[in-house]
Amino acid sequence: MTLPNQPEELEFLEPIEDAPPSAGQVRVTMAAVGDPAEALGQAIAEESAGEWLEPADPSSTNDLYQLRSCLRHLVLSYKHLPSPAALLDGQLNLRYKNQAFGKLLHLYNYPASQSFFNVFGRNLPPEQASHIYQALHSDETGFSWNGDIRHKTHDLVTLITRVKMVPFFRMAERVEEPLAWTVFLDDITADLNNGLRQTFIGLLAASKIKDNDTGKHIERVNLYSKALSETIFREKLDPSIDADFVDEIGFLAAMHDVGKIGTPDDILNKQGPLSEAEWVLMREHTINGAFILSSHPNRMATQIAQSHHERWDGTGYPYRLEGEMIPLPARIVAVADVYDALRMRRSYKAPFSHETASQIIIADSGKQFDPSLVIIFKRIHQQFDRIFNENAD
């Protein structure tokens, strides 16, 4: 189908910086357009039906027709984008979403609502929702908004998207609010997480240099901790363990001994048992680790570093926490850390077999370890053995 030539007053401005070419601000003369919202709805309905109504006279420059033609180009250009894109009307209702946008809404169980704020409301803090609304209705911000939205459910790892909301204007003698907005979502999860993790990987490398007798200990502790957490998550044994918990502990468990950066080398590398005075200094690595990791945005990091040597019976260190006072991530890492330490050859001990190490873990249920975690360990202990053998030093 051939569209009539665009009239001179239909002006496509240069695209906004960093936005796709089709996301540029569009200003349309609305002298006799009628109902713009109806035009938007009609354009989308026609696109969905695969047909576009034309005026009886193909040479017509009817403004309503031109508006619908312009909107048609927007919809068609977003239809095959690999990233999520949508159109909002003047009341901020979703009037069109491409396949990628619809998939995101489905995956993260967003409600079937037209209102943008009703759809994303559960993941928008009130102050952020207010800021978005004000920005979209302010000439000072160009009636646009750029920012991040986190999409989270219990069963999926959090998705972080960079959101651009770009206005679609109608030109008049005075400034008017937009007829519609285009919405673009860009997945920046990996970039943010990788940047954060690279910072702390440097700390891990430094701690390994200090305590060079640990081999692949921290990698295995990550894997044991993730195995325990995945079982709890999969079988829905604890509502506090969601997909994010499993993903995070699979990295942060390795940080449990990062505080040893501050432990004297002669204590870390001493051949034989430590004296009581040396143990006092060694135990400080928990407090040092919590301080080092205090800048990490996930409090799991400090919980693990500070409390992985606490004991279920309240006789551990540094604060003699008891039972469920000990954060769950630290209780999980305690099982993983002790199991691997038992299996390893160290300067002061021979390695234990899987059978012996498992018996020690089970015997300490309710003493050193959370009994509920020991029950899970008993069920998946062979997975621990496999992790140790597949990641041997």
C-alpha positions, -999 to +999 in steps of 0.1 A: +000+000+000+014+034-010+009+062+015+002+098+002+030+123+005+034+138+039+022+175+041+049+201+049+036+206+084+044+170+094+079+174+109+101+146+122+127+161+145+162+147+149+162+116+172+169+121+209+204+112+218+210+075+225+175+066+214+167+045+183+160+066+152+123+058+154+122+071+189+127+108+179+104+134+191+076+137+166+055+169+163+023+168+142+000+196+133-034+189+148-056+216+133-085+194+125-074+161+138-104+153+160-097+129+189-059+121+191-065+092+214-089+077+189-063+081+162-038+063+183-062+034+191-073+032+154-037+031+142-028+003+165-060-016+158-054-014+121-018-026+125-030-055+145-056-064+119-031-060+091-050-033+074-049+005+073-079+026+064-074+052+037-094+082+029-116+080-002-093+104-020-057+091-020-044+126-024-061+137+007-039+154+034-065+148+061-047+155+094-062+125+112-051+102+084-016+117+086-015+112+123-025+076+120+001+071+092+028+085+115+017+063+144+016+033+120+053+039+112+061+039+149+042+007+156+058-011+126+093+000+135+089-013+171+072-046+161+104-064+152+128-048+177+146-075+198+143-053+229+111-043+246+092-013+232+057+001+238+034+030+231+016+049+259-014+072+252-018+106+268-032+090+300-001+068+303-021+037+293-003+009+274-018+010+239+008-011+221+036-034+231+059-054+209+066-091+214+096-085+236+077-062+259+048-086+262+073-114+270+088-094+299+053-087+313+045-124+312+078-136+327+076-113+356+039-118+362+028-082+357-009-076+360-031-073+329-037-036+332-035-007+308-021+018+332+017+020+331+018+026+369-006-002+376+015-026+356+049-018+371+036-004+404+049-032+426+084-026+415+083+012+416+089+028+449+063+056+455+090+083+452+102+069+419+066+066+405+060+102+415+092+114+399+083+096+366+049+111+365+062+146+371+089+143+345+065+131+319+043+162+325+071+188+328+084+210+300+117+213+320+124+176+314+112+176+278+082+155+289+105+126+291+121+102+316+152+081+317+160+058+346+162+022+358+134-001+368+141-034+386+118-063+376+116-090+404+096-121+412+103-149+436+112-174+409+133-153+386+166-134+391+160-097+391+162-080+357+174-044+357+163-023+327+174+012+316+141+028+306+137+057+281+102+073+278+102+096+248+073+120+240+052+122+208+041+158+204+015+176+184+027+210+172+007+241+182+013+278+189+017+269+226+035+241+243+011+212+249+016+179+267+024+149+245-001+129+226+017+097+234+050+083+247+073+056+233+089+034+260+122+015+254+137-010+279+173-020+277+186-049+298+216-037+318+216-064+344+248-081+332+267-049+329+259-037+364+265-071+381+297-077+362+311-043+371+302-048+408+316-083+409+349-074+392+355-050+421+352-077+447+370-104+426+400-082+431+395-085+469+393-122+466+425-124+446+442-104+473+429-126+501+441-157+482+476-143+480+476-138+518+462-173+525+479-193+497+472-228+512+435-228+503+437-239+466+402-239+450+385-237+484+365-206+477+353-218+444+340-250+460+324-232+489+304-212+463+292-244+446+283-262+479+264-231+491+245-228+458+237-265+459+221-263+493+202-231+484+189-245+451+175-275+469+157-252+494+145-230+466+133-258+443+114-275+471+100-242+485+113-251+520+120-214+530+102-184+515+132-162+521+152-181+495+143-168+461+161-169+427+181-138+437+193-155+469+205-186+450+223-164+424+239-141+449+251-168+474+267-186+444+292-157+443+292-141+477+300-174+496+335-171+483+339-138+502+336-155+536+373-152+545+381-119+527+388-104+561+420-125+563+436-097+543+441-081+577+454-112+594+492-114+600+510-137+576+528-156+603+494-166+617+478-176+584+508-196+573+518-211+607+528-248+606+508-264+634+480-253+658+476-217+669+481-204+704+452-187+722+466-153+715+470-161+678+434-174+678+422-140+691+438-123+661+425-150+636+389-146+648+391-109+639+389-118+602+351-121+606+348-085+618+374-073+593+355-090+565+322-074+574+339-040+574+355-046+540+323-057+525+301-030+541+300-011+508+284-041+490+248-033+481+236-068+492+238-073+529+243-110+523+280-102+518+285-088+553+263-115+569+284-142+554+318-126+563+308-118+598+287-148+609+300-179+591+319-190+623+288-186+646+275-219+659+238-230+662+243-236+700+256-201+705+293-209+712+307-195+680+323-161+672+325-132+669+292-124+687+280-158+700+248-157+681+224-186+685+200-205+663+180-184+639+197-152+652+225-163+628+217-150+592+206-179+569+233-172+543+260-175+570+244-208+583+246-222+548+282-212+542+292-226+576+282-261+564+300-256+530+331-241+546+336-268+572+329-297+548+355-284+524+380-277+552+376-313+564+382-327+529+414-305+523+450-313+531+464-285+552+498-279+568+484-290+601+461-319+591+456-347+566+425-347+544+394-366+555+373-388+532+339-378+521+323-404+544+342-391+574+336-354+566+299-362+562+297-380+595+313-350+613+287-326+597+258-348+607+271-354+642+273-316+647+236-310+638+221-288+664+255-280+678+276-262+651+250-264+623+214-256+616+196-290+619+173-282+589+204-276+568+220-309+579+188-327+568+192-312+534+230-320+534+222-357+541+200-358+511+225-342+487+258-351+503+269-370+471+266-337+452+292-323+477+315-351+470+311-346+433+318-309+436+350-316+455+363-341+430+354-321+400+372-290+414+401-306+430+433-285+438 
